[in-house]
């Protein structure tokens, strides 16, 4: 075929390809789905930072928050504070529920003075909210959220694994609904942080989250669920330093970042001592950007017997397969964390990797306030423009699909019309 007929068909074919390109581009961009995330937490101060981080990520949708009363908080204040964090971040109607207040086995617990401080929010405040706790238990909420999700979910655990183990025991098929469990806990090739906490427990090998309920940790490790462990081996690479404190002091433009700054101000003495780390925030960050860490796959179990090594993680051939974060990019993590809590995250942020081995002490304590800290309030106006722009980038508007479909239909009609006219002899062949 030659002449006008060929030129018309070529043009229409080009339009078809353009239309298909629009549709394909939109499908490709839309395939970068926002991750459905469940958070299981013991509501310690580093948990507060991790939760605010996840609530601020434009590529994360928090489905529910479950609190373990066996961790640093008790149920009632833990749930209340979780609802307050959701309100602070404008997270909408996210259900929050609590589980049992004792480990599945044993009687390990966080020091009562720590629990009292956490129950009192370290003297900080969060917005009042009309939201009520879920009528479900933590185990029921975890189960229903996973079972009702049309896709596999990400579970981020920030405390003892009591709730998660109980849910997996009651409904083993939940492992099929899990894309990954990211667990902050344990010490694999580095010392633990129990003995150095100064609370009179002579245990140099365990980390608090695993130590409190080692039986629960074993259940989760052996459940068959995909697991990424973020132990002290990785969090030792992200100390919370005076340098970072100065950065957030000078740059806290959202209520979320202001709350983090106020929290760190309360704990400034611990920062100065070199004993503070981004434990849970690193696990949260790795769950949304795995390039922040390097990993090794290991077969791991947990020592459950009472004694000076209770809660120790060890390698065993008769154990669950776990992917372990063994190092982390501290400077890049700090930059992403700071941008995210300020609502200014750019998803292509990068920095030069670095590694630093540092000793660890306890997870949380109330300490002195630094001198000459500018006064601040947690009621600053939210700067959400960049965050909403990021949301638009991750999930583009459906208009492109409609345009693509319209172009394809017009092109198809044109082709049919040309062929019909040619058949009737109305179009010369050139």
N, C-alpha and C positions, 0 to 999 in steps of 0.2 A: 504494500500500500504506500502511495506517495502523495505529495501535495498537501492541500489543506487538511484532508482527512487524517493523514499521518501526523501533521503538526498538532492537530486538535487532540488526537489520542495521546501523543507524547506529553502534551501539557497536562492532560487529565491524569495520566499515569504519574507525573511528577507530583500533582496535588494529592493523589492517593498515597504516595510514599511519604509526603510531608505529613499527611493526616496520621498515617501509621506511626511516624516518628513522634508526633505529639503524644499519641496514646501510649506508645512504648516508653517514652521518657517519663510520662506521668506514673505509669505502672512501676517503672524502675525506682523512681524517687519515693513513691508511696510504699514500696517494699521495705524501705528503711523504717520499719514500724517502731512505734514507741514501745519500749519494753514494759511488760506487766510485771510489777515487783511487789512481793510481800516482804514485810520487815518484821522480824522477831527480835525483841530487844529487852534488856533488863534496865533500860532507862537510866544508865549512868551518864555523867557529863559528856564523855566522848561519844556516847550514843546520840545525845542531843545534836551534836555537830553533824554526825553521820546522817541522821534523819533529815535535818534541814538541808543538807547537801542533796540528798535524793529527791526531796520535795521540790528543789529548785532546778533539777536537771530537766531540760526541755525534752529529752529523749527517754524519760522515765515516767511511768504512770503508777503511782503507789496505790495498790488495790486495798490493802488493809494493813494494820499494825497490831501485832500481838505482843503482849508484855508477859515476861516470865517473872512471877513473884518470888522465884527462887534466887534471883540475882541481887543487884544492888538496891533495887527499890521494892517496896511492898505494893500490892495490887492497886489499892485505891489511889494513892498519890501518883503511881506510875501511869495509870490510865488517864488521870486528870492532866498530867503534864504532857502526855502524848497528844491529847486533844488540843492542848494549848499550843503545841508546836505546829500542828496542822493549821490552826487558826492564824498563827503568826505568819505562816507561809502562804496563806490563802489557798490551802489545799482542798477546800470543799468538803464534801461529805464522805470522809474516809472512816470506815468502821474501826473501832479499837476495842480489844478485849484482853482480859488477863487470864492466866492459867494458875496452876497450883503454886503455893508459896514454899514448897519443900522439894528437894531433889527426888528423882525417882527412887534412888537408893542412897543410903548414907545420911550423914548429918552435916556435911560441909556447908559453910555459909560465909558470906562476906562479913567483915567486922561490923558490929552494930553501929559504931560511930560513923562509918561510911554510909550505911543505909539511912541513918537519921539525917545526915547532911543531904543526901540525894532526895529523900522524901520531902525535904524542905526546899528543894530546888536551889540549894546553896545560897538562899536569900534573894535570888533573882525573881522576876515576875514574868508571866506570860499573859496574853490577852484572855479576858473572860470569854467563854463560848457557851452557846445554848445547846451545843451538841451533847448527846448522851452516850455513855458506853454501849457497846453492842450487848444485846441480850444473850448472845452466844458466849461460850467459853472460848479461850484461845485455841484450843484443839478443834473445836467445832468451826470456828471462823477460818482457821487455816484450811481445814478439810473442805468446807463449802466453797471457799474462794478458789481453790485449785480445781475442784470438780466442776464448777460452773464456768471456768475460763475456757473460751474456745481455742486457746493456744496454750502452749507450755509456758509456765511462769518461772521467774527468777525469785529465789528466796534468799534474802540477806539476813544472816543471823549475827547479832551483836552481843549476845550474852550466853549464859549456860543453855545447853541444847534440850532442856527439859520438855518444852512445848513441842518441839519438832519431833523428838524421839517418841513422845506419847502419841502424836498424830500418825507417825509412820507405823507404830506398833498396832494401832487400832485399824488403820486402813493401809496395808502395805502397797496397794495399787497406786497410791499417790506418787510413787517414784516415777510413774509413767507420765505424770503431769508436770514434772519438774525439768526445766531446761538446765538449771544449775542451782546448787546451793553454795553460796559464798559464806564461809564460816570464819569469823574472827576468833581465833583461839589457838592455844597450844604453843609449845616450843619444841622444835624437832631437833635441830643441830646446835641450838644455843641454850644458855641457862634460862630457867623459868623466872617468874617475878613474884613468887610467894614469899620466900625467905627474906628477900630484900625489902619487903613492904613494911617491915618493922612492927608486925602484929603478933609476933611470938610463935609463928608456925615454921618449923624447921623443914622446909621443903624447897630445895634448890633447883628442881627440874620441871615443875608444873607451872602452868599459866592459869590465872584465876577462872576464866570462863569454863575451861575443861575440868579444873580441879573441883569446882563446886558440884558438878554432876558428871563424874567420869562414866558412869553406867549409861547415861543418856548419850554421851559422845560415842561410845562403842556401838550403840544401837544405830545411830545415824551413819557412822562410818561403814557399817556392815549391811546397810539397807539396800544397797544397789543403786542408790541415787547418784547422779553425777555431782561430785563435790570438788570445790576449790577451797583449800584451806589457806587462810592468811594468818600465819603464826607470827610469833615474835621475831622469827628469822627475817621476815619482811618488814615488820613495823619498826624494827631497830634502825632501819634506813630512813625513817621519817620522824626524827625528833621534833618536838614542838619547841622552838627556840625563841630567845628574846628577839632575834632578828625578825622572825615571822610575826611576833607580837607587835613590833613596831610597824610592820607593813599593814596589818589589819587595823591598828590604831589610827593610821593615816588614811585608810581606805575602807570605810564601812558605810556604804551608801544605801543599804537596804535594812529593814528591820531584822532580817535573818542574820546578816553580817554584824549588825549592832549587838544582837544577842550573843553571838559567838565572841565578840570582843569583850562584852561584859563578863561572860563566863571565864575567859582567859585572864581577865583582870582579877577575878576572884582567886584564880589559881596561879597568880604570877610567881609566888614564892616557889612553887613546884617547878615552874618553867625555869627559873633562875638556877635551881638545883640540878638541872639536867635530867630530871626524873620523869618528864612528861613526854608522851608520844602521841602521834595521830593513830591510835590503835584502830578504833572502829571507823573513823573517816577513811582510812586507807582501804579497808575492806569494801566500804560503800563505793569508793572511787574505782577500785578494780572491777567491781561488778558492772560498771558502766563503761570502763575503758581498760581492757586487759593489757594494753601496751604499756601500762604503768609498771608492770612487774615481769619478772622472769619466773619460769615454773619448772618443776620436776615432778614426775609421777612416781608415787611410792605406795607400798602396801603398809598401812598404819593401823595400829590398835592402841588402846588406852589402858593403862594399869589401873584396875579398880580397887585392889586390896588396900586396906588402911596401912599407913606407914609413911616414912619420910619421902617416898616417891609416888604416893597416890596421885593419880591424874597425869602421870608422865606419858607422853606419846612415844611409842617405839615402833620400829619396823618389825613386821612379822609376815611370814608367808601365809598364815591363816588369818588374814585381816582384809579390810576393805581397801579398794583402790582409790587413792586420793591424789588429786593434783595439788601440789604445794607451791605457794609463792615463796621463793627463796631470797628474793631481793626486790627492791623497788626504786623507782626514779624519784628521789625526794624533791629536788627543785621543780620538776615538772608537775608533780603532785601538788605542791604548794601553790603554784600558779593556777592550776585548774580549780583547786578548792577555793581559792580567794575569788576568782572570777565567778564561780558558780554561786557561792553564797551571796555575792553582790548582785546576782541576776544579770551578769555581763559575760556569760560563758560564750566563747567561740569554739566550736567543736573541732577546729583544726589546730588548737593550741599545741605547741611542742617546745621542748627544751632539751638541752644536752643531758644525757643520762649520767648519773653519778651514783656511787655506792659508798656508804659510810657505816662501819660497824660501831654500835654504841650499846652500852649496858642499859638494862631496864630496871625500873623499880615498880611502884604500885600503879594501879589503873587510875585512881582518883583520890584526891584529898583536898580539903579546903585550906588555902594558904593566904599569905599576906598580900595586900594590894601594893603595887609598885608606886613609887613617888612620882609626882608631876604627871599624872595621867589626866588628859583632858576629860572633863565630864561629858557624859553622853546619855542619851535616852533611847529606849527601845521603841519609841513611837515615831521614828523618822518616816518620811513618806517613801513608799516603795517606788523604786525605779524599775519598771517592768518592760520598757520599750524593747530593749535588746532581747530579753527572754522571749517575748512574744514573737519577735522576728525569727529567733531560732526555731520556735515551734512551727512557724510557717515554712521554714526551710526543710525541717524534718518531714512534715506532712503537708505537701503543697495543696492548694485549693483544687477542688474538683473541676474547675472551669476548663482546664486543659483537656480533660477527658471529653467533655462536651464538644469543645472545638474540634478535636480530632474526629469524633464521630460525625459531626456535621460535614466536615471536609470530605470524609470518606463517602458519605451518602451523596453529596453533590457530585463528586467525581464519578461515582457509579452511575448516577442518573445521566450524566453527560455522555459517558461511554455508550450507554444503552441508546440514547438519542442519536448519536452519530451512526451507530451500526444500523439503526432503524431507517434513518434517512438514506444511508448508502444503499440499503437493500431496495429502497423504492426509487433509487436513481436520482435522488435530489442533490447528492453531493458528488461533484466531479472528482475523478481520480487523479487529475493533474497531468 
